[in-house]
Amino acid sequence: MMGNYFGLVIALVIITLWILTVVTYQINDLTKLNYLVILLLILWQTFLNTGLFIIAHDAMHDLIFPSNHQVNDSIGQISLILYAFLAYENLKEKHLLHHRFSGTNLDPDFHNQDNYTFLSWYIEFMTKYLSLKHLLRLSVLVLSIVYYCKVTWLHLLLFWALPLILSSLQLFFFGTFLPHRHGSKGKNDISSIQSLHLPFFWSLITCYHFSYHQEHHQYPFVPWWQLPFVDSYIKSKN
């Protein structure tokens, strides 16, 4: 029974930590701290932001709360709203296409160039997920928060905008660029997806164990926190 709720518990812990951290940042003047502490707080917020996206990702695979799809999808939607006011169903549709047609013209995450660079692929990747309409909605939301919550622009830059940008780079670098950069366009071949197999701590810190990326594509029904143990996990299920 605990296995049915464990993913939900982990998701709620990450969401709660994100909310508590944002509230703490808001009620304290953190700009008076020394630069090292500010840097650590920015990195911590980046890590939690990435966690929100990973929660939504697992929800797209029905892994947060498999026994109740409505709860599962609601957690995913809440996570993406907190992350950057993103639409869950839109991202879910594209992500499932990524799994079904990985490395082909139908893969929305794969680059469309013969000679690509990290930056060009990142820009192309982001333009597929951030429409002008979404950016306008996000801008209105941010301006409303600044006005009604009396948030300073420096505070917003350091503890919201910068962690969000860093999180998007982290997710793209470890979740798309590194594992898929050697893929052959037009060929859906899981064997071309690379895993980094980092030590457990660094695998968690870098991108919630998505350095085990080939394993994720092979076994998309395994939640992020079990990816380092995917071999023993699969054997235990057989």
C-alpha positions in Angstrom: 0.0 0.0 0.0 2.8 2.4 0.9 4.2 2.0 -2.7 0.9 3.5 -4.0 1.4 6.7 -1.9 5.2 7.1 -1.9 5.4 9.0 -5.1 2.6 11.3 -3.9 4.4 11.9 -0.6 7.7 12.8 -2.3 5.8 15.2 -4.7 4.0 16.9 -1.9 7.3 17.3 0.1 9.0 19.0 -2.9 6.0 21.3 -3.5 5.8 22.2 0.2 9.5 22.9 0.4 9.2 25.1 -2.7 6.3 27.1 -1.2 8.0 27.5 2.2 11.2 28.6 0.5 9.4 31.2 -1.6 7.6 32.5 1.5 10.8 32.7 3.5 12.5 34.6 0.7 9.6 37.0 0.6 9.4 37.9 4.3 13.2 38.3 4.7 15.5 40.8 3.1 18.0 38.3 1.8 19.9 40.8 -0.3 21.7 41.9 3.0 23.3 38.5 3.2 26.8 37.9 1.9 27.3 36.8 -1.7 28.0 33.1 -0.9 24.8 32.6 1.0 22.8 34.4 -1.7 24.4 32.1 -4.3 23.6 29.0 -2.2 20.0 30.2 -1.9 19.7 30.7 -5.6 21.1 27.2 -6.2 18.6 25.7 -3.7 15.7 27.5 -5.4 17.0 26.2 -8.8 17.0 22.6 -7.4 13.5 22.9 -6.1 12.3 24.4 -9.4 13.8 21.5 -11.2 12.0 19.2 -8.7 8.7 20.8 -9.6 9.2 20.0 -13.3 10.3 16.4 -12.5 7.1 16.0 -10.5 5.1 17.1 -13.5 7.1 14.8 -15.8 6.4 11.8 -13.6 2.7 12.8 -13.5 2.7 12.6 -17.3 3.7 9.0 -17.0 1.0 8.4 -14.3 3.7 7.8 -11.6 2.7 10.3 -8.9 -0.5 8.6 -7.9 -1.3 5.8 -10.4 -4.5 4.7 -8.6 -6.2 8.0 -9.2 -5.5 9.8 -12.5 -7.3 12.9 -11.5 -5.1 13.4 -8.4 -2.1 12.4 -10.4 -2.8 15.0 -13.1 -3.8 17.7 -10.6 -0.4 17.4 -8.9 1.3 17.6 -12.3 -0.7 20.8 -13.2 0.0 22.4 -9.8 3.7 21.8 -10.2 3.8 23.4 -13.6 1.8 26.4 -12.5 4.2 26.9 -9.7 7.2 26.3 -12.0 6.4 28.8 -14.7 2.6 28.9 -15.3 2.9 26.2 -17.9 0.0 24.2 -19.4 0.2 20.5 -18.2 -1.8 18.9 -21.0 0.2 20.7 -23.7 3.5 19.5 -22.2 2.2 16.0 -21.6 1.1 15.6 -25.3 4.6 16.7 -26.5 6.5 14.6 -23.9 4.6 11.5 -24.9 5.5 12.2 -28.5 9.1 12.5 -27.5 9.0 9.0 -26.0 7.1 7.5 -29.0 9.2 9.2 -31.7 12.5 9.9 -30.0 15.1 11.3 -32.4 12.7 11.6 -35.4 11.0 14.5 -37.1 8.0 13.9 -34.9 10.0 14.3 -31.7 9.3 17.9 -30.4 12.5 17.8 -28.2 15.0 16.9 -30.9 17.0 19.4 -32.9 16.2 20.1 -36.5 19.7 20.9 -37.7 22.6 19.0 -39.1 25.2 21.1 -37.3 23.7 22.1 -34.0 25.2 23.7 -30.9 24.0 23.6 -27.3 22.7 27.2 -27.5 20.9 26.8 -30.8 19.3 23.6 -29.7 18.3 25.2 -26.3 16.7 28.2 -28.1 14.8 25.9 -30.5 13.7 23.7 -27.6 12.4 26.6 -25.6 10.5 28.2 -28.5 8.5 25.0 -28.9 7.3 25.2 -25.3 7.0 29.0 -24.7 4.5 30.6 -26.9 4.1 34.4 -27.1 0.7 34.0 -25.5 2.2 32.1 -22.6 4.9 34.7 -22.1 2.3 37.5 -22.1 0.3 35.6 -19.4 3.4 35.1 -17.4 4.4 38.7 -17.7 1.0 39.9 -16.4 1.2 37.4 -13.5 4.7 38.6 -12.6 3.7 42.3 -12.7 0.7 41.5 -10.6 2.8 39.8 -8.0 5.3 42.7 -8.0 2.5 45.2 -7.5 0.2 43.4 -5.0 2.9 41.5 -3.0 5.3 44.4 -2.9 8.2 42.3 -4.3 11.3 44.2 -5.3 12.7 43.7 -8.8 16.0 42.7 -7.3 14.3 40.0 -5.2 12.3 38.8 -8.2 15.5 38.6 -10.3 17.6 36.8 -7.8 15.1 34.3 -6.3 12.6 33.8 -9.1 13.8 34.7 -12.6 17.4 33.5 -12.2 16.6 30.2 -10.6 13.9 29.6 -13.3 16.4 30.2 -16.1 19.1 28.0 -14.4 16.5 25.3 -13.9 15.5 25.3 -17.6 19.2 25.0 -18.5 19.7 22.2 -16.0 16.7 20.3 -17.3 17.7 20.8 -20.9 21.4 19.9 -20.4 20.9 16.8 -18.4 17.5 15.7 -19.7 17.9 16.4 -23.4 21.3 17.6 -24.6 23.6 15.1 -22.9 21.5 11.9 -23.4 20.2 12.7 -26.9 23.0 14.6 -28.6 24.4 11.5 -30.3 21.0 10.4 -31.6 20.6 9.8 -35.4 17.8 12.0 -36.7 15.0 10.0 -38.2 15.9 6.8 -36.3 14.0 6.0 -33.2 16.7 4.1 -31.4 16.8 3.8 -27.6 20.4 2.4 -27.8 21.6 5.8 -29.0 20.3 7.5 -25.8 23.2 7.8 -23.3 23.1 7.6 -19.5 25.8 9.2 -17.4 25.6 6.8 -14.4 26.8 9.4 -12.0 27.3 8.6 -8.3 24.0 8.6 -6.4 24.4 12.1 -4.8 25.5 13.8 -8.0 22.8 12.0 -10.0 20.2 13.5 -7.6 21.7 17.0 -7.5 22.2 17.3 -11.2 18.7 16.4 -12.4 16.9 14.1 -10.0 18.5 10.9 -11.4 17.7 11.7 -15.0 21.4 11.0 -15.8 19.9 7.5 -16.0 18.2 8.6 -19.2 18.4 5.4 -21.3 16.8 3.5 -18.4 14.0 6.1 -18.3 13.2 5.6 -22.0 13.4 1.8 -21.6 11.2 1.7 -18.5 9.1 4.9 -18.5 6.9 3.4 -15.7 9.7 3.7 -13.2 9.6 6.9 -11.1 12.5 9.2 -10.9 13.6 8.2 -7.4 13.9 4.6 -8.5 16.0 5.1 -11.7 19.3 4.4 -10.0 17.9 1.0 -9.0 16.1 0.2 -12.2 17.8 -3.1 -12.9 17.0 -4.5 -9.5 13.6 -2.9 -9.6 12.7 -4.6 -12.9 14.0 -7.9 -11.7 11.9 -7.7 -8.6 8.8 -7.1 -10.7 9.4 -10.1 -12.9 
